[in-house]
Amino acid sequence: MSTLPQELEDTVMRLPARLRAELAVRLIASLEQETTDADAELEWIAEAERRAEELSTGAVEGISAVEALAKARAALR
């Protein structure tokens, strides 16, 4: 006997790709809404502002997105 999550997955997987993608976006958005912590959001804003200040004053040098992604991929290997 299938469990409800498995039954839902089986049903959803029969939907056209466009509808599955729309559903995925909605499900992910619902998770983000549930897990948003106001304090964490404020901390990320402060971190982004700090990093922007470091870039604008020349305290740090930025790298291209291509280079950043290559480094991230290499770190995951």
Residue frames relative to the residue before (quaternion, step in Angstrom):
aa qw qx qy qz dx dy dz
M 1.0000 0.0000 0.0000 0.0000 0.00 0.00 0.00
S 0.4110 -0.7226 0.5056 0.2309 3.59 -0.94 0.91
T 0.4201 -0.6587 0.5560 0.2836 3.50 -1.22 0.52
L 0.6785 -0.4988 0.3434 0.4159 3.56 -1.20 0.41
P 0.6559 0.4931 -0.3486 0.4528 3.68 0.80 -0.80
Q 0.6543 0.5049 -0.3190 0.4639 3.59 0.97 -0.78
E 0.6359 0.5207 -0.3259 0.4672 3.58 1.00 -0.79
L 0.6424 0.5147 -0.3176 0.4707 3.58 0.99 -0.85
E 0.6546 0.5103 -0.3142 0.4608 3.57 0.90 -0.92
D 0.6475 0.5232 -0.3215 0.4512 3.58 0.90 -0.89
T 0.6656 0.5006 -0.2960 0.4676 3.57 0.96 -0.88
V 0.6800 0.4990 -0.2888 0.4530 3.57 0.88 -1.00
M 0.6535 0.5339 -0.3218 0.4294 3.59 0.95 -0.80
R 0.6370 0.5090 -0.3390 0.4694 3.60 1.20 -0.27
L 0.5229 0.6273 -0.4167 0.3992 3.59 1.26 -0.12
P 0.5935 -0.5387 0.4392 0.4057 3.59 -1.23 0.39
A 0.6704 -0.5353 0.3446 0.3811 3.57 -1.15 0.66
R 0.6409 0.5367 -0.3352 0.4346 3.61 0.92 -0.86
L 0.6853 0.4695 -0.2902 0.4751 3.58 0.91 -0.86
R 0.6163 0.5290 -0.3478 0.4684 3.60 1.05 -0.69
A 0.6486 0.5173 -0.3165 0.4599 3.58 0.99 -0.84
E 0.6444 0.5124 -0.3214 0.4679 3.58 0.95 -0.84
L 0.6538 0.5057 -0.3078 0.4712 3.57 0.97 -0.86
A 0.6327 0.5356 -0.3292 0.4522 3.59 0.96 -0.83
V 0.6456 0.5142 -0.3200 0.4651 3.58 0.93 -0.87
R 0.6744 0.4947 -0.2974 0.4604 3.57 0.91 -0.90
L 0.6555 0.5079 -0.3190 0.4589 3.59 0.97 -0.81
I 0.6565 0.4987 -0.3142 0.4708 3.58 0.94 -0.87
A 0.6366 0.5242 -0.3289 0.4602 3.59 0.97 -0.83
S 0.6447 0.5151 -0.3336 0.4558 3.60 0.98 -0.76
L 0.6375 0.5102 -0.3327 0.4719 3.60 1.04 -0.66
E 0.6473 0.5221 -0.3201 0.4538 3.56 0.96 -0.85
Q 0.6420 0.5232 -0.3260 0.4559 3.59 1.01 -0.77
E 0.6777 0.5003 -0.2895 0.4545 3.56 0.99 -0.81
T 0.7695 0.3876 -0.1977 0.4674 3.56 0.97 -0.77
T 0.4482 0.6891 -0.4666 0.3264 3.60 1.20 0.03
D 0.1219 -0.7733 0.6218 0.0223 3.51 -0.75 1.14
A 0.4699 -0.7123 0.4445 0.2726 3.57 -0.60 1.15
D 0.6568 0.5026 -0.3204 0.4619 3.61 0.94 -0.82
A 0.6522 0.5076 -0.3187 0.4642 3.58 0.94 -0.85
E 0.6341 0.5313 -0.3318 0.4533 3.57 1.00 -0.79
L 0.6521 0.5002 -0.3122 0.4765 3.58 0.97 -0.82
E 0.6398 0.5205 -0.3264 0.4617 3.58 1.01 -0.76
W 0.6520 0.5002 -0.3226 0.4697 3.61 0.98 -0.77
I 0.6176 0.5278 -0.3455 0.4697 3.59 1.03 -0.71
A 0.6563 0.5024 -0.3075 0.4715 3.59 0.92 -0.89
E 0.6458 0.5162 -0.3173 0.4645 3.59 0.99 -0.83
A 0.6523 0.5082 -0.3155 0.4655 3.59 0.95 -0.85
E 0.6531 0.5053 -0.3137 0.4687 3.58 0.98 -0.82
R 0.6337 0.5287 -0.3279 0.4598 3.59 1.00 -0.81
R 0.6776 0.4890 -0.2901 0.4664 3.57 0.92 -0.92
A 0.6286 0.5265 -0.3353 0.4638 3.59 1.01 -0.77
E 0.6387 0.5229 -0.3169 0.4671 3.58 1.02 -0.82
E 0.6428 0.5218 -0.3222 0.4590 3.59 0.97 -0.84
L 0.6561 0.5006 -0.3095 0.4724 3.58 1.01 -0.81
S 0.7050 0.4794 -0.2833 0.4391 3.58 0.85 -0.95
T 0.7037 0.4354 -0.2769 0.4884 3.62 1.08 -0.57
G 0.5034 -0.6680 0.4168 0.3559 3.57 1.26 -0.19
A 0.3695 0.7393 -0.4847 0.2862 3.59 1.25 0.23
V 0.7676 0.1000 -0.0692 0.6293 3.56 1.19 -0.59
E 0.3276 -0.7211 0.5729 0.2108 3.54 -1.24 0.44
G 0.4106 -0.7249 0.5023 0.2316 3.55 -0.85 0.96
I 0.2424 -0.7307 0.6114 0.1833 3.54 -1.32 0.29
S 0.6063 -0.5700 0.4046 0.3792 3.55 -1.19 0.46
A 0.6300 -0.5271 0.4103 0.3960 3.56 -1.24 0.43
V 0.6125 0.5545 -0.3483 0.4428 3.58 1.02 -0.77
E 0.6826 0.4764 -0.2832 0.4763 3.57 0.90 -0.94
A 0.6419 0.5242 -0.3240 0.4562 3.60 0.97 -0.82
L 0.6682 0.4884 -0.3021 0.4730 3.60 0.92 -0.84
A 0.6304 0.5282 -0.3368 0.4585 3.58 1.00 -0.76
K 0.6533 0.5009 -0.3113 0.4748 3.58 0.98 -0.83
A 0.6508 0.5143 -0.3200 0.4578 3.59 0.95 -0.83
R 0.6550 0.5051 -0.3131 0.4667 3.57 0.94 -0.87
A 0.6526 0.5135 -0.3152 0.4594 3.57 0.96 -0.84
A 0.6517 0.5201 -0.3155 0.4530 3.59 1.01 -0.76
L 0.6700 0.5073 -0.2931 0.4559 3.58 1.12 -0.60
R 0.5733 0.6091 -0.3768 0.3979 3.59 1.21 -0.30
